[in-house]
Amino acid sequence: MPKKTTENLTSRFWPQLPTAVDGRMFLLPMAHFQSTALQAALRYQMEMLNFMKNRTEHHRRFWEDMISADYARDGFDLYCAFWRDVFQDYSDEAERLTRIGSDVAAETAKQVREDQEELTEDVARKMVM
């Protein structure tokens, strides 16, 4: 007569693989990852909206200065300075967003790694018991 075990550490479908200690433990890392991704997307949107607000203000001031310029040479200098500032602002903003993305990715990886280590320890603890 085969031995029957009441221990629920193996799956019916894959007997060689242990089942989750708790179903939440598999879902928690995914939830952390998704919440961090949503937080990062919202942060990017806030940063871009602030950037576009500032650029729009600079653009408005540029046209006010162009209208009030007395000479064509002043207009050309204003035009060149405006585009120089535009390129500088866009490159600075791209660098900031890249830095933010790097920080968010590092935090996400850290959180997912901690969740995975906790899950692994719980599964190992249940298998030993």
Protein Blocks (a to p, Z undefined) as FASTA:
>chain_A
ZZddfbffbcfklmmbccdfblklmmmmmmmmmmmmmmmmmmmmmmmmmmmmmmmmmmmm
mmmmmmmpmbfklmmmmmmmmmmmmmmmmmmmmmmmmmmmmmmmmmmmmmmmmmmmmmmm
mmmmmmmZZ
